[in-house]
Amino acid sequence: MGKSQNGENLGTDGVSDGGDEKNNPDELSSEPCFKFDQILKDVDQFIEKFDSGENNFTCIDQFLEMVDSEIAAYELREASAKFGLNMEEDASFFEVVKRLSTIIRRLEELPSDSGAASCVNRAGSAHHRAMLLSESEFRTLLDLNMDRNEGDPRSKTEEEFPYFSTESIAIMNQIASTMIFAGYEAECCIAYSGLRLKALDAELSKLSFENINVDDAERMSWESLEVEIGNWIHIMRHCTNNLFSSERMLCNSVFSEHPSIAQRLFCELATSLTMRLLNFPNALVLPRQYSTEKLFKFLDIYEALLDLNNMEIGNNLSAKEFVSETSMVQCRIGETAVSIFSQLENSIESDNAGRIPVAGGAVHPLTRYTMNYLKYACEYKDTLEQVFQKHNEMEELTVDKVPENYTEKDDRCLQASPFALKLMKVMDLLDANIEMKSKLYRSHSLRYIFLMNNGRYILQKIKESTDIYDMLGHSWSRKRTSELRRYHKLYQRETWSNVLQTISHEGVQVNGKVSKTILKERFKNFNALFDEILKTQSTWVVSDGQLKSELRVSISSVMIPAYRSFVGRFQSYFDNSKQAGKYIKYQPEDIEELIEQLFEGNTTSMVRR
Amino acid sequence: MPATDYQASFLGRISLRRNQVIAMDGNHEQEDLELFSKHVSERFTELLSPPDDVVFDTLLSISWLRKLLDVFLCCEAEFKAVLMMGDDDHPFQISKPPLDRLIHEFLDRSIKALDLCNAVTNGLDSVRHYQKLAEIAASALGQKPIGDGQARRSRKALNSLLMAMSVDDKECSAVKTTERSWSFSRLAVNKDRSPGHLRQVAKKWSAAKQIQAMTWNLVPPRGAEGSGLASPVYTMSVIMVFVMWALAAAIPCQERNGLSATYFPVRKQWSWDQSITGLHEKIAEEWKEKEKKGAAGLLSEVQKMEKLVRNLMEFTDSFQFHGGTDEKAEEAADHAAELAEICKRMEEGLLPLQMKIKEVFHRIVRSRAEFLQALKQGGKSSAPPV
């Protein structure tokens, strides 16, 4: 294109070729630019020295002629490529349009009889034409990623959302400013919002987002819901991490000269998108009973919503809707999580297991389930703390409601968070339940084994998780440990004291002489008791390796020396080795070996004699 | 009166009576039921006449809808109180047949109502879109004298507006909305039109079907049933269906074909029946009229807007600048002023209406939770844990 001295391309005959470098010889090729400058000067003067007296509108007419031809030139260019070929040219065009807007505003101030009417009309027409052109190009550019074929060499699209090149954005920025200055803010914003909504919609569809009705959600199986939840969380995170920030940047770039408009538009877009996204969690929290293991999915949702809530959204009306709806949903999800967790308490309390005790005094399935559940839950500790804190605030509970047995000893409790208190409550319920179950065992020995097994398991699990350990407190663990020791002692006494009595040195002598009868009786009793214990307690289970060896060691350390000394002392009182063999069934080494069979959980037939 | 105030005073009255030692058990339940019916009837009769500040000759204006939703919230609060109080008298009555089944059906209906709330909120976005376009037209034509540029500007906005209305209408009345036709109309090549909102409900969802489903099994209680708690459950169900129907009628929402013919199973023996039926008939009549012309919802403001838009379109089509002013221009200016007035109403009323709908949504959710809780406590739990 032929370039004038100012770099302006006038194309006064209305013909322009995009990309055609051929000079356009025009006899006015140098004059128009001079005239152009002059026209602009006159117009500026007109604008400044404007008064309602006599006004010469000729310069305006000339200006309008120029404007008309410029607009015509741009109109002829291909859509989406109207601007951007020549930066100075474009800048001048927008300047011209801005001047036009100013002129019109001035002219409209004139009284209606000043003869300006037709001038105003012409100006208005040209103005509108310029706006049509601008708006159309604005829309085309915004819609660019929809219409372009992929691989189009002229395509200005980028790889990342929102897929606009910096050039496109710069052009849109100029158009927006010009339209807003011209009083066409409404058209500009309607176009922008509409097309951005469309683009965001397309992004969501790419992520396979689908609206799910409340009605349908109500009927879905958990398996399907779980899939949807996963998808939803993924989409939500994408929105808060990428989509919204990119969108905000785009708004700020396109409307850089009008930050409040940018803010408003972003807010409206974000709200629109968010309301749509929130339909799903809203449907989920319609009360139906969720079983305990569903907790974690809800906590995932809660965490995804946190970021949304923390987003800077501004102060306008839509912002209020955004804020209130997101916090409402988050609150509901939190409440659902609370009620699911609380079901754990119900499950524990109501677990009667048909009044049949666990075989062999082993760790009860409920104990395993509860401890593993709590361990997993504490991976969400921060979220749960928040959720329960919120819940408490809503219920207006005071922190004073501390579990009774802790008030004196554990002042950590007084400062415990709502979730920690909840945790303690669950532990208390579990303890009570185990206690109750232990009473189902008729054998006291087995009862203590049961209590030890479960207590040990609980303690181990708690030690494995620093979060739980810290929440329950150090003295809680100490208390447990001393309880375990107590059970251990009780077990010892219950099981082995009778046995020990049979091999006590006292009472064997009658009138200063060792009674063979008593001796025989003693050995018979010892054998019987020991056999009985062996028979039953080998079938008992102590799964914790350390506990098992502790038990065996403590039994051995008492039994073996006692037996050895008894046998050693009184063995010789038998008539002969045959008689001795009849009564002394076991050698001390045998006892040692047999004790090692205890608590293996063997079936009776496996017990070696 | 705001629903919460009403609830407080109603419950206040009830508890006052409760504090007095009363020998007769069953009677105050009966009184409560009668009071409830009476209040429903009064409130709906009031709705038969449009609010004072409204100048439209049709019923479904923004402020009328707001009043309707207020009435709903009041009735719902009273309904809940009656049912829960009734529970105090005869504990867990609501969890025994036939009441438990009726309440479950009611709760199912309320779920469908939730989807309708979403769809209607969606539709309000369309209305807001109309408002924005109308504002452009109204202000452009508000200038004196009107120039070519303004006429064209106004015409462009009016054209977009009419197209938006007709697309919404098509979408709302298409019997088979296949994906392709939806996407075609939405992503139309005509760049002047862009979607004003994002869909909130699933593609195949239909407002008409939803409301139809809500009327399923909605029968007036007979005989002995009619004197117990079954009757307020029925009343509240009818109210809910009516309110949703009216909203769907007023505001463009997805797929409303056949909605005008929704059958309301009412017996005219109760006073409240008559007022609701009266309203229903009035609205249905309006609908039949409009259905022939095709309309994007019966909302009075939108209806009026459409009329004005057509008038103004005629004007702008035949407009030629001549520097002066004449009768036609005067008329156009008047129409433009009226249009601006409607936009102002929308500006002031749409957001409160939207918030009201959200309030209804959240109330339904909350009440549902309370009912399910009460049913559970009654021994018969609802669906087993998922």
Interface residues (C-beta under 8 A of the other chain):
Chain A: E108 S112 A117 S118 V120 N121 A123 G124 S125 A126 H127 H128 R129 M131 L132 S136 R139 T140 D143 M146 A186 E187 C189 I190 A191 S193 G194 L195 L197 K198 L200 D201 E210 N211 I212 N213 V214 D215 D216 E218 S221 W222 S272 L273 M275 R276 N279 N282 A283 V285 L286 P287 R288 Q289 Y290 S291 K294 L317 E321 E325 M328 Q343
Chain B: I111 K112 L114 D115 N118 T121 D125 H129 K132 L133 E135 I136 Q143 K144 P145 G147 D148 G149 Q150 R152 R153 K156 A157 L187 K191 S194 P195 G196 H197 L198 R199 Q200 V201 A202 K203 W205 Q210 F321 G323 L351 Q354 M355 K358 H362 V365 R368 A369 L372 Q373 S381 S382 A383 P384 P385 V386
